[in-house]
Amino acid sequence: MSSQPATPSRRLTAPDITARKGLDPIVSLTSYHAHTAALADPHCDFLLVGDSLGMVMHGYETTVPVPLELMIMHGRAVVRGAKRALVVVDMPFGSYEESPSVAFRNAARVLKETDCGAVKLEGGRHMAETIRYLVDRGIPVMAHIGLTPQSINTLGGFKVQGRSDAQFAALEADARAVSDAGAFAVVLEAIPAELAGTITAAIPIPTIGIGASAACDGQILVMEDMLGLSPRVPKFVKKFGEIGNLISSAIEEYATEVKSRSFPAEAHTYARQLPPKK
Ligand code: KIV
């Protein structure tokens, strides 16, 4: 078992991710900009331009208001920044639920305008027909089940899913349905470890966990959450850095130096160019 991709010199594709089922864990993060994409690229198999960018970067309370144009703009930036990782772009709320053909039109726009390699959409059995329609027409789809943030208004909050017997069975059926429909991988968000293990064993495509335990075939986190930049994070997030504190103290020091006129120092200024001596 190797942790290196088979062909590191080319960009990974959706089939490459599917082929990792049962091998070493798939590593992924969200990314919304070119420079964080470039930093994550050597370490991640895929980068997700998640619609969480609406909350993380644009100050929305939920992902519901995020427009397609915003996803396309951030998707382009991430594709420019990452050279090796597959880039997956989220389809935002309202851009795919109406019908398979509406989903195709919008997903095709995402692929053509960002040059990403796949899209992600939320939903299980009720989205299976749409997933099949997109895949049959050349659009790789990552599914997302469990806690699906775009359904926050029907779920009633960001709550763990799949705890009751009925929900456990329903989510297992959702996972089978999206896999049968041709999804190349499925995100499992905020579900019990036992359910994640059951689903991972039951389907032939990789499961990507976020709050779904190490039983999954891979993991994803929102980059700003694991870096310590987000003011509030869910229980399932481990902070691998405290970048927020670093930023605050750097800005405080900058403000102090500006006020005391110790910045800019001579090293940060330009000298006049004198005419050559005659
Ligand atoms: O939008 C997002 O960031 C996501 C991940 C949490 C999987 O969908």
py3Dmol code that shows the C-alpha trace and the ligand (Angstrom):
import py3Dmol

protein = """\
ATOM      1  CA  MET A   1       0.000   0.000   0.000  1.00  0.00           C
ATOM      2  CA  SER A   2       1.439   3.367  -1.011  1.00  0.00           C
ATOM      3  CA  SER A   3       0.409   6.831   0.140  1.00  0.00           C
ATOM      4  CA  GLN A   4       1.640   8.346  -3.142  1.00  0.00           C
ATOM      5  CA  PRO A   5      -0.669   8.694  -6.139  1.00  0.00           C
ATOM      6  CA  ALA A   6       0.097   6.329  -9.023  1.00  0.00           C
ATOM      7  CA  THR A   7       0.905   9.212 -11.414  1.00  0.00           C
ATOM      8  CA  PRO A   8       1.782  12.271  -9.353  1.00  0.00           C
ATOM      9  CA  SER A   9       2.651  14.397 -12.401  1.00  0.00           C
ATOM     10  CA  ARG A  10      -0.915  14.660 -13.704  1.00  0.00           C
ATOM     11  CA  ARG A  11      -4.088  15.924 -12.115  1.00  0.00           C
ATOM     12  CA  LEU A  12      -6.144  13.253 -10.359  1.00  0.00           C
ATOM     13  CA  THR A  13      -9.540  12.412 -11.786  1.00  0.00           C
ATOM     14  CA  ALA A  14     -12.835  11.178 -10.350  1.00  0.00           C
ATOM     15  CA  PRO A  15     -12.043   7.568 -11.454  1.00  0.00           C
ATOM     16  CA  ASP A  16      -8.663   7.833  -9.639  1.00  0.00           C
ATOM     17  CA  ILE A  17     -10.557   8.657  -6.439  1.00  0.00           C
ATOM     18  CA  THR A  18     -12.982   5.749  -6.940  1.00  0.00           C
ATOM     19  CA  ALA A  19     -10.013   3.412  -7.513  1.00  0.00           C
ATOM     20  CA  ARG A  20      -8.726   4.249  -4.021  1.00  0.00           C
ATOM     21  CA  LYS A  21     -11.605   2.352  -2.352  1.00  0.00           C
ATOM     22  CA  GLY A  22     -10.129  -0.008   0.232  1.00  0.00           C
ATOM     23  CA  LEU A  23      -6.575   1.334  -0.212  1.00  0.00           C
ATOM     24  CA  ASP A  24      -4.898   4.065   1.837  1.00  0.00           C
ATOM     25  CA  PRO A  25      -7.166   6.840   3.159  1.00  0.00           C
ATOM     26  CA  ILE A  26      -8.167   9.636   0.774  1.00  0.00           C
ATOM     27  CA  VAL A  27      -7.109  13.088   2.032  1.00  0.00           C
ATOM     28  CA  SER A  28      -9.165  16.163   1.216  1.00  0.00           C
ATOM     29  CA  LEU A  29      -9.929  19.680   2.411  1.00  0.00           C
ATOM     30  CA  THR A  30     -12.121  22.518   1.316  1.00  0.00           C
ATOM     31  CA  SER A  31     -10.401  25.395  -0.458  1.00  0.00           C
ATOM     32  CA  TYR A  32     -11.854  28.624  -1.774  1.00  0.00           C
ATOM     33  CA  HIS A  33      -8.816  30.500  -3.090  1.00  0.00           C
ATOM     34  CA  ALA A  34      -5.785  29.977  -5.302  1.00  0.00           C
ATOM     35  CA  HIS A  35      -3.157  30.386  -2.590  1.00  0.00           C
ATOM     36  CA  THR A  36      -4.688  27.932  -0.067  1.00  0.00           C
ATOM     37  CA  ALA A  37      -5.268  25.517  -2.960  1.00  0.00           C
ATOM     38  CA  ALA A  38      -1.551  25.695  -3.831  1.00  0.00           C
ATOM     39  CA  LEU A  39      -0.610  25.036  -0.180  1.00  0.00           C
ATOM     40  CA  ALA A  40      -2.988  22.057   0.155  1.00  0.00           C
ATOM     41  CA  ASP A  41      -2.330  20.588  -3.303  1.00  0.00           C
ATOM     42  CA  PRO A  42       0.770  18.492  -2.447  1.00  0.00           C
ATOM     43  CA  HIS A  43      -1.063  16.835   0.466  1.00  0.00           C
ATOM     44  CA  CYS A  44      -4.619  16.364  -0.789  1.00  0.00           C
ATOM     45  CA  ASP A  45      -6.156  13.947  -3.291  1.00  0.00           C
ATOM     46  CA  PHE A  46      -9.044  16.294  -3.939  1.00  0.00           C
ATOM     47  CA  LEU A  47      -9.985  19.827  -2.986  1.00  0.00           C
ATOM     48  CA  LEU A  48     -13.616  20.732  -2.508  1.00  0.00           C
ATOM     49  CA  VAL A  49     -14.815  24.213  -3.356  1.00  0.00           C
ATOM     50  CA  GLY A  50     -17.580  23.810  -0.802  1.00  0.00           C
ATOM     51  CA  ASP A  51     -20.624  26.042  -0.614  1.00  0.00           C
ATOM     52  CA  SER A  52     -19.556  26.449   3.040  1.00  0.00           C
ATOM     53  CA  LEU A  53     -17.637  29.372   1.504  1.00  0.00           C
ATOM     54  CA  GLY A  54     -20.874  31.337   1.860  1.00  0.00           C
ATOM     55  CA  MET A  55     -20.615  31.052   5.663  1.00  0.00           C
ATOM     56  CA  VAL A  56     -16.821  30.966   6.021  1.00  0.00           C
ATOM     57  CA  MET A  57     -15.895  33.750   3.588  1.00  0.00           C
ATOM     58  CA  HIS A  58     -19.014  35.766   2.924  1.00  0.00           C
ATOM     59  CA  GLY A  59     -20.679  35.910   6.342  1.00  0.00           C
ATOM     60  CA  TYR A  60     -23.970  34.156   5.488  1.00  0.00           C
ATOM     61  CA  GLU A  61     -25.705  32.292   8.365  1.00  0.00           C
ATOM     62  CA  THR A  62     -26.296  29.206   6.176  1.00  0.00           C
ATOM     63  CA  THR A  63     -25.258  27.902   2.738  1.00  0.00           C
ATOM     64  CA  VAL A  64     -28.761  28.455   1.317  1.00  0.00           C
ATOM     65  CA  PRO A  65     -28.163  31.950  -0.199  1.00  0.00           C
ATOM     66  CA  VAL A  66     -24.968  30.989  -2.091  1.00  0.00           C
ATOM     67  CA  PRO A  67     -25.325  31.755  -5.843  1.00  0.00           C
ATOM     68  CA  LEU A  68     -23.932  29.607  -8.661  1.00  0.00           C
ATOM     69  CA  GLU A  69     -21.784  32.519  -9.895  1.00  0.00           C
ATOM     70  CA  LEU A  70     -19.930  32.649  -6.555  1.00  0.00           C
ATOM     71  CA  MET A  71     -19.154  28.914  -6.771  1.00  0.00           C
ATOM     72  CA  ILE A  72     -17.844  29.392 -10.302  1.00  0.00           C
ATOM     73  CA  MET A  73     -15.655  32.336  -9.323  1.00  0.00           C
ATOM     74  CA  HIS A  74     -14.058  30.480  -6.383  1.00  0.00           C
ATOM     75  CA  GLY A  75     -13.888  27.258  -8.413  1.00  0.00           C
ATOM     76  CA  ARG A  76     -11.765  28.997 -11.057  1.00  0.00           C
ATOM     77  CA  ALA A  77      -9.371  30.304  -8.414  1.00  0.00           C
ATOM     78  CA  VAL A  78      -8.881  26.857  -6.856  1.00  0.00           C
ATOM     79  CA  VAL A  79      -8.302  25.190 -10.228  1.00  0.00           C
ATOM     80  CA  ARG A  80      -5.628  27.830 -10.964  1.00  0.00           C
ATOM     81  CA  GLY A  81      -3.945  27.209  -7.595  1.00  0.00           C
ATOM     82  CA  ALA A  82      -3.967  23.384  -7.514  1.00  0.00           C
ATOM     83  CA  LYS A  83      -1.991  21.446 -10.085  1.00  0.00           C
ATOM     84  CA  ARG A  84      -2.385  17.808  -8.953  1.00  0.00           C
ATOM     85  CA  ALA A  85      -5.493  17.439  -6.774  1.00  0.00           C
ATOM     86  CA  LEU A  86      -8.887  16.778  -8.322  1.00  0.00           C
ATOM     87  CA  VAL A  87     -11.025  19.902  -7.840  1.00  0.00           C
ATOM     88  CA  VAL A  88     -14.677  19.255  -6.959  1.00  0.00           C
ATOM     89  CA  VAL A  89     -17.112  22.188  -6.961  1.00  0.00           C
ATOM     90  CA  ASP A  90     -20.324  22.192  -4.906  1.00  0.00           C
ATOM     91  CA  MET A  91     -23.615  22.762  -6.687  1.00  0.00           C
ATOM     92  CA  PRO A  92     -25.358  25.404  -4.535  1.00  0.00           C
ATOM     93  CA  PHE A  93     -28.936  25.210  -3.249  1.00  0.00           C
ATOM     94  CA  GLY A  94     -31.467  25.784  -6.024  1.00  0.00           C
ATOM     95  CA  SER A  95     -29.122  24.949  -8.884  1.00  0.00           C
ATOM     96  CA  TYR A  96     -29.929  21.230  -9.322  1.00  0.00           C
ATOM     97  CA  GLU A  97     -32.982  20.033  -7.351  1.00  0.00           C
ATOM     98  CA  GLU A  98     -35.681  21.078  -9.842  1.00  0.00           C
ATOM     99  CA  SER A  99     -34.958  18.489 -12.531  1.00  0.00           C
ATOM    100  CA  PRO A 100     -32.115  16.461 -14.041  1.00  0.00           C
ATOM    101  CA  SER A 101     -31.971  18.794 -17.052  1.00  0.00           C
ATOM    102  CA  VAL A 102     -31.692  21.942 -14.906  1.00  0.00           C
ATOM    103  CA  ALA A 103     -28.976  20.157 -12.914  1.00  0.00           C
ATOM    104  CA  PHE A 104     -27.179  19.263 -16.158  1.00  0.00           C
ATOM    105  CA  ARG A 105     -27.309  22.828 -17.486  1.00  0.00           C
ATOM    106  CA  ASN A 106     -25.856  24.285 -14.280  1.00  0.00           C
ATOM    107  CA  ALA A 107     -23.308  21.504 -13.681  1.00  0.00           C
ATOM    108  CA  ALA A 108     -22.100  21.821 -17.291  1.00  0.00           C
ATOM    109  CA  ARG A 109     -21.598  25.564 -16.682  1.00  0.00           C
ATOM    110  CA  VAL A 110     -19.543  24.756 -13.591  1.00  0.00           C
ATOM    111  CA  LEU A 111     -17.340  22.311 -15.510  1.00  0.00           C
ATOM    112  CA  LYS A 112     -16.903  24.571 -18.561  1.00  0.00           C
ATOM    113  CA  GLU A 113     -16.320  27.816 -16.667  1.00  0.00           C
ATOM    114  CA  THR A 114     -14.032  26.499 -13.890  1.00  0.00           C
ATOM    115  CA  ASP A 115     -12.264  23.563 -15.581  1.00  0.00           C
ATOM    116  CA  CYS A 116     -12.891  21.511 -12.399  1.00  0.00           C
ATOM    117  CA  GLY A 117     -13.079  17.718 -12.598  1.00  0.00           C
ATOM    118  CA  ALA A 118     -16.354  16.992 -10.789  1.00  0.00           C
ATOM    119  CA  VAL A 119     -19.324  18.480  -8.962  1.00  0.00           C
ATOM    120  CA  LYS A 120     -20.862  17.616  -5.601  1.00  0.00           C
ATOM    121  CA  LEU A 121     -24.538  17.714  -4.738  1.00  0.00           C
ATOM    122  CA  GLU A 122     -26.513  16.963  -1.598  1.00  0.00           C
ATOM    123  CA  GLY A 123     -29.102  14.187  -1.378  1.00  0.00           C
ATOM    124  CA  GLY A 124     -29.627  10.448  -1.404  1.00  0.00           C
ATOM    125  CA  ARG A 125     -32.403   8.414  -3.010  1.00  0.00           C
ATOM    126  CA  HIS A 126     -34.318  11.496  -4.199  1.00  0.00           C
ATOM    127  CA  MET A 127     -31.242  12.724  -6.121  1.00  0.00           C
ATOM    128  CA  ALA A 128     -30.326   9.331  -7.631  1.00  0.00           C
ATOM    129  CA  GLU A 129     -32.091   9.991 -10.942  1.00  0.00           C
ATOM    130  CA  THR A 130     -30.258  13.325 -11.302  1.00  0.00           C
ATOM    131  CA  ILE A 131     -26.896  11.746 -10.467  1.00  0.00           C
ATOM    132  CA  ARG A 132     -27.475   9.066 -13.134  1.00  0.00           C
ATOM    133  CA  TYR A 133     -28.490  11.748 -15.677  1.00  0.00           C
ATOM    134  CA  LEU A 134     -25.333  13.817 -15.054  1.00  0.00           C
ATOM    135  CA  VAL A 135     -22.937  10.851 -14.998  1.00  0.00           C
ATOM    136  CA  ASP A 136     -24.409   9.438 -18.240  1.00  0.00           C
ATOM    137  CA  ARG A 137     -23.727  12.829 -19.855  1.00  0.00           C
ATOM    138  CA  GLY A 138     -20.097  13.133 -18.758  1.00  0.00           C
ATOM    139  CA  ILE A 139     -20.294  14.909 -15.412  1.00  0.00           C
ATOM    140  CA  PRO A 140     -18.657  13.097 -12.462  1.00  0.00           C
ATOM    141  CA  VAL A 141     -20.750  13.512  -9.305  1.00  0.00           C
ATOM    142  CA  MET A 142     -19.783  13.262  -5.664  1.00  0.00           C
ATOM    143  CA  ALA A 143     -22.851  12.742  -3.475  1.00  0.00           C
ATOM    144  CA  HIS A 144     -23.323  14.111   0.061  1.00  0.00           C
ATOM    145  CA  ILE A 145     -25.641  12.482   2.624  1.00  0.00           C
ATOM    146  CA  GLY A 146     -26.212  12.602   6.396  1.00  0.00           C
ATOM    147  CA  LEU A 147     -26.228  16.187   7.586  1.00  0.00           C
ATOM    148  CA  THR A 148     -26.917  18.078   4.371  1.00  0.00           C
ATOM    149  CA  PRO A 149     -26.546  21.781   5.249  1.00  0.00           C
ATOM    150  CA  GLN A 150     -28.630  23.015   2.280  1.00  0.00           C
ATOM    151  CA  SER A 151     -31.641  21.319   3.966  1.00  0.00           C
ATOM    152  CA  ILE A 152     -31.101  23.216   7.214  1.00  0.00           C
ATOM    153  CA  ASN A 153     -34.628  24.638   7.051  1.00  0.00           C
ATOM    154  CA  THR A 154     -36.248  21.183   6.959  1.00  0.00           C
ATOM    155  CA  LEU A 155     -33.707  19.516   9.280  1.00  0.00           C
ATOM    156  CA  GLY A 156     -34.236  22.289  11.863  1.00  0.00           C
ATOM    157  CA  GLY A 157     -30.534  22.837  12.604  1.00  0.00           C
ATOM    158  CA  PHE A 158     -27.030  21.468  12.132  1.00  0.00           C
ATOM    159  CA  LYS A 159     -27.831  18.141  13.854  1.00  0.00           C
ATOM    160  CA  VAL A 160     -26.265  14.672  13.834  1.00  0.00           C
ATOM    161  CA  GLN A 161     -28.201  12.373  11.477  1.00  0.00           C
ATOM    162  CA  GLY A 162     -28.804   8.602  11.455  1.00  0.00           C
ATOM    163  CA  ARG A 163     -29.056   7.955  15.193  1.00  0.00           C
ATOM    164  CA  SER A 164     -32.495   6.302  15.220  1.00  0.00           C
ATOM    165  CA  ASP A 165     -33.127   2.869  13.634  1.00  0.00           C
ATOM    166  CA  ALA A 166     -35.313   4.451  10.951  1.00  0.00           C
ATOM    167  CA  GLN A 167     -32.730   7.107  10.023  1.00  0.00           C
ATOM    168  CA  PHE A 168     -29.938   4.503  10.106  1.00  0.00           C
ATOM    169  CA  ALA A 169     -31.771   2.366   7.544  1.00  0.00           C
ATOM    170  CA  ALA A 170     -32.755   5.397   5.446  1.00  0.00           C
ATOM    171  CA  LEU A 171     -29.170   6.642   5.200  1.00  0.00           C
ATOM    172  CA  GLU A 172     -27.897   3.182   4.304  1.00  0.00           C
ATOM    173  CA  ALA A 173     -30.493   3.112   1.496  1.00  0.00           C
ATOM    174  CA  ASP A 174     -29.402   6.620   0.402  1.00  0.00           C
ATOM    175  CA  ALA A 175     -25.769   5.508   0.190  1.00  0.00           C
ATOM    176  CA  ARG A 176     -26.657   2.457  -1.910  1.00  0.00           C
ATOM    177  CA  ALA A 177     -28.858   4.581  -4.192  1.00  0.00           C
ATOM    178  CA  VAL A 178     -26.202   7.235  -4.960  1.00  0.00           C
ATOM    179  CA  SER A 179     -23.596   4.522  -5.493  1.00  0.00           C
ATOM    180  CA  ASP A 180     -25.914   2.571  -7.841  1.00  0.00           C
ATOM    181  CA  ALA A 181     -26.657   5.832  -9.686  1.00  0.00           C
ATOM    182  CA  GLY A 182     -22.985   6.270 -10.562  1.00  0.00           C
ATOM    183  CA  ALA A 183     -21.611   8.727  -7.972  1.00  0.00           C
ATOM    184  CA  PHE A 184     -17.813   8.358  -7.837  1.00  0.00           C
ATOM    185  CA  ALA A 185     -17.672   8.952  -4.042  1.00  0.00           C
ATOM    186  CA  VAL A 186     -19.995  10.023  -1.261  1.00  0.00           C
ATOM    187  CA  VAL A 187     -19.507  12.470   1.610  1.00  0.00           C
ATOM    188  CA  LEU A 188     -20.950  11.252   4.928  1.00  0.00           C
ATOM    189  CA  GLU A 189     -21.501  14.210   7.257  1.00  0.00           C
ATOM    190  CA  ALA A 190     -22.224  14.040  11.005  1.00  0.00           C
ATOM    191  CA  ILE A 191     -23.410  10.457  11.362  1.00  0.00           C
ATOM    192  CA  PRO A 192     -22.600   7.806  13.996  1.00  0.00           C
ATOM    193  CA  ALA A 193     -19.395   5.803  13.512  1.00  0.00           C
ATOM    194  CA  GLU A 194     -21.353   2.533  13.325  1.00  0.00           C
ATOM    195  CA  LEU A 195     -23.439   3.801  10.410  1.00  0.00           C
ATOM    196  CA  ALA A 196     -20.332   5.102   8.598  1.00  0.00           C
ATOM    197  CA  GLY A 197     -18.737   1.661   8.984  1.00  0.00           C
ATOM    198  CA  THR A 198     -21.859  -0.113   7.723  1.00  0.00           C
ATOM    199  CA  ILE A 199     -22.136   2.139   4.666  1.00  0.00           C
ATOM    200  CA  THR A 200     -18.398   1.962   3.890  1.00  0.00           C
ATOM    201  CA  ALA A 201     -18.567  -1.844   3.908  1.00  0.00           C
ATOM    202  CA  ALA A 202     -21.769  -1.924   1.853  1.00  0.00           C
ATOM    203  CA  ILE A 203     -20.915   0.212  -1.191  1.00  0.00           C
ATOM    204  CA  PRO A 204     -18.167  -0.022  -3.844  1.00  0.00           C
ATOM    205  CA  ILE A 205     -17.368   3.717  -3.934  1.00  0.00           C
ATOM    206  CA  PRO A 206     -15.242   5.621  -1.379  1.00  0.00           C
ATOM    207  CA  THR A 207     -16.921   7.247   1.601  1.00  0.00           C
ATOM    208  CA  ILE A 208     -15.468  10.608   2.626  1.00  0.00           C
ATOM    209  CA  GLY A 209     -16.175  11.380   6.264  1.00  0.00           C
ATOM    210  CA  ILE A 210     -16.704  14.679   8.016  1.00  0.00           C
ATOM    211  CA  GLY A 211     -17.845  13.916  11.538  1.00  0.00           C
ATOM    212  CA  ALA A 212     -18.325  10.291  10.493  1.00  0.00           C
ATOM    213  CA  SER A 213     -15.295   8.532  12.087  1.00  0.00           C
ATOM    214  CA  ALA A 214     -12.139   6.878  10.756  1.00  0.00           C
ATOM    215  CA  ALA A 215     -14.284   4.011   9.394  1.00  0.00           C
ATOM    216  CA  CYS A 216     -14.628   6.039   6.165  1.00  0.00           C
ATOM    217  CA  ASP A 217     -12.359   5.615   3.130  1.00  0.00           C
ATOM    218  CA  GLY A 218     -11.207   9.219   3.408  1.00  0.00           C
ATOM    219  CA  GLN A 219     -11.672  12.433   5.362  1.00  0.00           C
ATOM    220  CA  ILE A 220     -12.533  16.038   4.630  1.00  0.00           C
ATOM    221  CA  LEU A 221     -12.615  19.140   6.842  1.00  0.00           C
ATOM    222  CA  VAL A 222     -13.299  22.790   6.178  1.00  0.00           C
ATOM    223  CA  MET A 223      -9.768  24.221   5.926  1.00  0.00           C
ATOM    224  CA  GLU A 224     -10.515  27.346   7.991  1.00  0.00           C
ATOM    225  CA  ASP A 225     -11.959  25.132  10.788  1.00  0.00           C
ATOM    226  CA  MET A 226      -8.898  22.875  11.067  1.00  0.00           C
ATOM    227  CA  LEU A 227      -6.543  25.853  10.864  1.00  0.00           C
ATOM    228  CA  GLY A 228      -8.179  27.594  13.836  1.00  0.00           C
ATOM    229  CA  LEU A 229      -9.574  30.481  11.777  1.00  0.00           C
ATOM    230  CA  SER A 230     -13.286  29.859  12.381  1.00  0.00           C
ATOM    231  CA  PRO A 231     -14.846  31.418  15.491  1.00  0.00           C
ATOM    232  CA  ARG A 232     -17.074  28.348  16.176  1.00  0.00           C
ATOM    233  CA  VAL A 233     -16.476  24.782  15.028  1.00  0.00           C
ATOM    234  CA  PRO A 234     -18.491  21.551  15.311  1.00  0.00           C
ATOM    235  CA  LYS A 235     -17.410  18.807  17.765  1.00  0.00           C
ATOM    236  CA  PHE A 236     -15.935  16.710  14.957  1.00  0.00           C
ATOM    237  CA  VAL A 237     -13.293  19.311  14.054  1.00  0.00           C
ATOM    238  CA  LYS A 238      -9.741  18.935  15.321  1.00  0.00           C
ATOM    239  CA  LYS A 239      -7.738  22.160  15.139  1.00  0.00           C
ATOM    240  CA  PHE A 240      -4.387  21.362  13.548  1.00  0.00           C
ATOM    241  CA  GLY A 241      -3.284  25.016  13.819  1.00  0.00           C
ATOM    242  CA  GLU A 242      -4.166  28.297  15.526  1.00  0.00           C
ATOM    243  CA  ILE A 243      -3.850  30.604  12.543  1.00  0.00           C
ATOM    244  CA  GLY A 244      -6.544  32.950  13.890  1.00  0.00           C
ATOM    245  CA  ASN A 245      -4.374  33.803  16.914  1.00  0.00           C
ATOM    246  CA  LEU A 246      -1.329  34.289  14.677  1.00  0.00           C
ATOM    247  CA  ILE A 247      -3.249  36.692  12.436  1.00  0.00           C
ATOM    248  CA  SER A 248      -4.587  38.698  15.407  1.00  0.00           C
ATOM    249  CA  SER A 249      -1.195  39.109  17.024  1.00  0.00           C
ATOM    250  CA  ALA A 250       0.486  40.004  13.701  1.00  0.00           C
ATOM    251  CA  ILE A 251      -2.151  42.674  13.014  1.00  0.00           C
ATOM    252  CA  GLU A 252      -1.865  44.032  16.569  1.00  0.00           C
ATOM    253  CA  GLU A 253       1.914  44.325  16.165  1.00  0.00           C
ATOM    254  CA  TYR A 254       1.484  46.032  12.779  1.00  0.00           C
ATOM    255  CA  ALA A 255      -0.946  48.581  14.271  1.00  0.00           C
ATOM    256  CA  THR A 256       1.439  49.294  17.159  1.00  0.00           C
ATOM    257  CA  GLU A 257       4.367  49.857  14.790  1.00  0.00           C
ATOM    258  CA  VAL A 258       2.343  52.081  12.456  1.00  0.00           C
ATOM    259  CA  LYS A 259       1.259  54.209  15.427  1.00  0.00           C
ATOM    260  CA  SER A 260       4.811  54.469  16.811  1.00  0.00           C
ATOM    261  CA  ARG A 261       6.194  55.152  13.279  1.00  0.00           C
ATOM    262  CA  SER A 262       8.668  52.242  13.667  1.00  0.00           C
ATOM    263  CA  PHE A 263       7.087  50.737  10.540  1.00  0.00           C
ATOM    264  CA  PRO A 264       7.944  51.357   7.746  1.00  0.00           C
ATOM    265  CA  ALA A 265      11.664  51.350   8.609  1.00  0.00           C
ATOM    266  CA  GLU A 266      14.366  52.432   6.174  1.00  0.00           C
ATOM    267  CA  ALA A 267      14.554  48.868   4.802  1.00  0.00           C
ATOM    268  CA  HIS A 268      10.959  49.172   3.583  1.00  0.00           C
ATOM    269  CA  THR A 269      11.405  52.486   1.771  1.00  0.00           C
ATOM    270  CA  TYR A 270      12.809  53.528  -1.623  1.00  0.00           C
ATOM    271  CA  ALA A 271      15.681  55.923  -2.172  1.00  0.00           C
ATOM    272  CA  ARG A 272      15.595  58.609  -4.825  1.00  0.00           C
ATOM    273  CA  GLN A 273      17.533  57.811  -7.976  1.00  0.00           C
ATOM    274  CA  LEU A 274      20.257  60.461  -8.326  1.00  0.00           C
ATOM    275  CA  PRO A 275      21.497  61.430 -11.788  1.00  0.00           C
ATOM    276  CA  PRO A 276      24.907  59.853 -12.688  1.00  0.00           C
ATOM    277  CA  LYS A 277      27.899  62.011 -11.726  1.00  0.00           C
ATOM    278  CA  LYS A 278      29.468  63.833 -14.664  1.00  0.00           C
TER     279      LYS A 278
END
"""
ligand_1 = """\
8
KIV
O -19.514 22.869 1.700
C -18.688 22.144 2.279
O -17.658 22.614 2.781
C -18.965 20.726 2.344
C -18.076 19.895 3.221
C -18.424 20.160 4.626
C -18.145 18.449 2.880
O -19.878 20.253 1.753
"""
view = py3Dmol.view(width=600, height=400)
view.addModel(protein, "pdb")
view.setStyle({"model": 0}, {"cartoon": {"style": "trace"}})
view.addModel(ligand_1, "xyz")
view.setStyle({"model": 1}, {"stick": {}})
view.zoomTo()
view.show()
